[in-house]
Amino acid sequence: MRSHANVVVVGGGVVGCSILYHLVKLGQKDCVLLERQELTSGSSWHAAGGLFTVTAPSPVAEVHRYTFDCYRELERESGQSCGFHDTGGLGLCRTREEAEMYTRMGAAVRRQGIESHMISLDEVRRRAPIIDTKPLYAALWEDKGGHVDPAS
C-alpha cells in the first residue's frame, strides 16, 4: 500500500468516487481513494438511488442534470452499465401549494434547458398505474428523472 499521495479522497461512496473520477479526468495523476470497507457500502449503499432534475434552488438542478450526462458518459467510456435508468420522473402534489411550488421550480429549471410540465392525474395513472391518485391534487412530469443502483 502507498504511504504518500498528492491527493487523498476519503470515502468510496458515490461522492468520493465521483471526486476521484473528475480529478483524474482533469489530469491529476497522484491520487488515492481510501475506503474502510467496500466501495459504496456506506451511505451510498442504502440510498434510494432516485435522480431528479427539477429541484430548488435551480443551481442544484444543473448539478443533477450534469449527473445524468456523467452516467451516460461513464457507460460509453467503460463499455459497461452503471445501473442508470433514464425513466423520467413524477413529482406528486397533494395540495394546491405543492402544485404551485412545482410549477415555480419547473419554470426556473426550464430556463436552464431542463424540461418538465404539469400533467393530468389521468396521465399519472397511465405512466404509473401503481400510484393511487385519489389523494393527489396535481403532478409534475420531468423528462430527465430516473434512478440508479448506487453500487453499480
C-alpha positions in Angstrom: 0.0 0.0 0.0 1.2 3.5 -0.8 2.1 5.9 2.0 2.1 9.2 0.1 -0.1 10.9 -2.5 -0.7 14.5 -3.7 -4.5 14.0 -3.3 -6.3 11.6 -0.9 -10.0 11.2 -1.2 -11.6 9.7 1.9 -14.7 7.7 1.4 -15.6 5.4 -1.5 -19.3 6.3 -1.9 -20.9 7.9 -4.9 -19.4 11.3 -3.9 -15.9 10.1 -3.2 -15.8 8.0 -6.4 -17.1 11.0 -8.4 -14.4 13.3 -6.9 -11.7 10.9 -7.8 -13.0 10.3 -11.3 -13.2 14.1 -12.0 -9.7 14.7 -10.6 -8.2 12.1 -12.8 -10.2 13.3 -15.8 -8.7 16.8 -15.2 -5.2 15.3 -15.3 -4.4 14.7 -11.6 -2.2 11.6 -11.5 -1.1 11.1 -7.9 -4.5 10.4 -6.3 -5.6 7.7 -4.0 -9.1 6.8 -2.6 -9.4 5.4 0.9 -12.5 3.3 1.9 -12.6 1.4 5.2 -14.9 -1.3 3.7 -16.2 -2.0 0.3 -17.0 0.7 -2.3 -20.5 2.2 -1.9 -21.0 0.2 1.3 -21.8 3.3 3.5 -24.5 5.9 2.8 -24.5 5.2 -1.0 -25.4 1.6 -0.4 -28.8 2.4 1.3 -29.6 5.4 -0.9 -32.8 5.1 -2.8 -31.0 6.0 -6.0 -33.6 8.5 -7.3 -32.2 11.1 -9.6 -34.3 14.2 -10.5 -33.5 17.5 -12.2 -36.5 19.6 -11.0 -35.3 20.9 -7.7 -34.7 24.1 -5.8 -32.5 26.0 -5.8 -32.1 25.8 -9.5 -28.3 25.7 -9.5 -28.7 22.3 -7.8 -30.8 21.2 -10.8 -27.8 21.9 -13.0 -25.7 19.6 -10.9 -28.4 16.9 -11.2 -28.5 17.3 -14.9 -24.7 17.0 -15.1 -25.0 13.8 -13.1 -27.3 12.3 -15.7 -24.9 13.2 -18.5 -22.0 11.9 -16.5 -23.6 8.4 -16.0 -24.1 8.2 -19.8 -20.5 9.2 -20.4 -19.2 6.7 -17.9 -21.2 3.9 -19.7 -19.7 5.0 -23.0 -16.2 5.2 -21.6 -16.2 1.9 -19.7 -18.5 -0.1 -22.0 -20.4 -1.4 -19.0 -23.7 -0.4 -17.3 -23.6 2.0 -14.3 -27.1 0.8 -13.3 -28.6 4.1 -14.5 -32.2 4.0 -15.7 -33.4 7.1 -17.5 -37.2 6.7 -17.0 -38.5 10.2 -16.4 -39.9 11.2 -13.1 -43.1 12.3 -11.3 -43.4 14.9 -8.7 -46.7 14.2 -6.8 -48.6 17.1 -5.2 -51.3 16.6 -2.6 -52.1 20.3 -2.2 -52.5 23.4 -4.4 -49.5 24.9 -2.6 -47.3 21.9 -3.6 -48.5 22.2 -7.2 -47.7 25.9 -7.2 -44.2 25.1 -5.8 -43.5 22.5 -8.6 -44.8 25.0 -11.2 -42.3 27.6 -10.0 -39.4 25.1 -9.8 -40.3 23.8 -13.3 -40.2 27.4 -14.7 -36.9 28.1 -13.0 -35.2 25.0 -14.4 -36.7 25.4 -17.8 -34.5 28.5 -18.2 -31.6 26.1 -17.8 -32.9 23.8 -20.6 -34.5 21.2 -18.2 -37.9 20.2 -19.4 -40.8 19.5 -17.1 -44.5 20.2 -17.2 -47.7 19.6 -15.1 -49.7 16.6 -16.2 -53.2 15.4 -15.5 -54.0 12.7 -12.9 -55.2 10.5 -15.8 -51.7 10.8 -17.3 -50.2 9.9 -13.9 -52.3 6.7 -13.9 -51.2 5.9 -17.5 -47.5 6.4 -16.7 -47.5 4.7 -13.3 -50.6 2.5 -12.8 -49.5 1.5 -9.3 -49.9 5.1 -7.9 -53.2 5.8 -6.1 -54.2 9.2 -7.5 -57.2 9.8 -5.2 -55.2 11.8 -2.6 -53.4 13.8 -5.3 -54.1 17.4 -6.4 -51.7 17.5 -9.3 -48.4 16.1 -10.7 -45.3 17.3 -12.5 -43.6 15.2 -15.1 -39.9 15.7 -15.7 -38.3 14.2 -18.8 -34.9 13.5 -17.1 -36.0 11.7 -14.0 -34.7 8.3 -13.2 -32.9 6.0 -10.8 -29.5 4.4 -10.4 -28.2 1.4 -8.5 -25.6 3.2 -6.3 -23.3 0.2 -6.1 -23.1 -0.1 -9.9 
